[in-house]
Amino acid sequence: QVQFVESGGGLVQPGGSLRLSCTASRISVHRYNFYWVRQAPGKGLEWVSKISGPGEKSYADTVKGRFTVSRDNANNILYLQMNNLKPEDTAVYYCATNSQGYGRGQGTHVTVSS
């Protein structure tokens, strides 16, 4: 069974940056599509970004131009570089095997606040 361990979250001021990591087990990150999703307090899961097996990237309109997804094939790690963070980016962030969050790990908390 696929396992994900997300890390890198924390408290950051508006306009700041964070880089999230997701270490995948029992699956190769370059062979399949992977997703970042998030859940803000009191809200449902929201798709954030996707990286396909061939490396194509896509983003939700709310993060386009600010977030960048990437991966380290050798170490089986997915990344989400988040720049110019806004308070509305506050959420628990997960990596998953589909846009609905299937197979996601425990997540990493991101709080954007002054």
N, C-alpha and C positions, 0 to 999 in steps of 0.2 A: 504494500500500500504506500502511495506517495505520502511523504511527510515534508512539511515546510516549517522552517523556523525563521520568523521575522525578527529584525533588530534594527536599532539605529534611531528610534524615536526619542522624543524628549520635549522639553519646553523651549520655545524659540520666540523671539519678538517678531512682530509683523515686519516683512521685508527680509527676514533672515532665510537661511538655507539649512537643509538637512539632507543626508543621504541614507536611505533605508536599504537594508540588505535582506535577502531571503535565501537561505541555504536550503536546497532541495535534496531530498534523499529518495533513492529507489526510482529515480527518473532522470533523464538527461535533459538539461534545460535547452539544448540546441535542437532537440528532435520534435518538440511539440510547442503548441501555443501556451503562453502563460499570461496571467492577468494580475494586475494590482487592483484591488477594490478597497473601499473604505466604508466605515460606518461612523457617522457623526452621532453625538449624544442624542438619543431620542428619535433617531431616524433609521431608515432602512439602509441596506447595502447599496453602494453606488460604485459603478464601474469607473475606474480612473485611467487605466492604461493597459495596452496589450503589446506583447512582443511575440511574433510568430516564429515557427521553426526556422524559416529562411532569414529571419531577422527584420521583418517589416514591423514598423512601430505605429501605433495609433493611440490617440488620447481623447479623453472627454473634453468638451469645449471649455469646461470650467478650469482646466489645468493646462490647456494647450499653450505652448510658448513659455511655460514656467517649469514644467516637469519633464524629465527625460528618463526613459526606461533603457536599461542596458543589461548585459549579462556577461559573466565570466564562464565560458564553456569548460575550461580546464578544472575549475573548482566548483562548478555546478551552482553558481550563485546568481541570483537576479538582483538588480539594483533599481532604485527609484531616486533619482536626484531631484530634489524639490527646491526651487529657488523662488524668491519674492513671495514668501509664504504669507497668507492672509488668515485672519481669524476664522473664516469659514472653511479653512483646510483642517481645522481641529477635528480629529477623528482617530479611530483605531484603523490601522492600515494592515491589509493582509495580501499575501500572494495566493493565487488559486489557479485551478485548472480550467475554470470557465468564468464568464463575466458575472455569474450569479454567486460566485464565491465558493464553488464546490471544492472540497478538499483543503480549504484554507487552514492555516495554522492558528496559533493563539493570538497573533497580531502584535503590533507595536504601536504604542500610543504617541500621538503627535498633538501637542497643544501649542497653539499660536496665540500669544497674548502679551500685552505690554504690562 
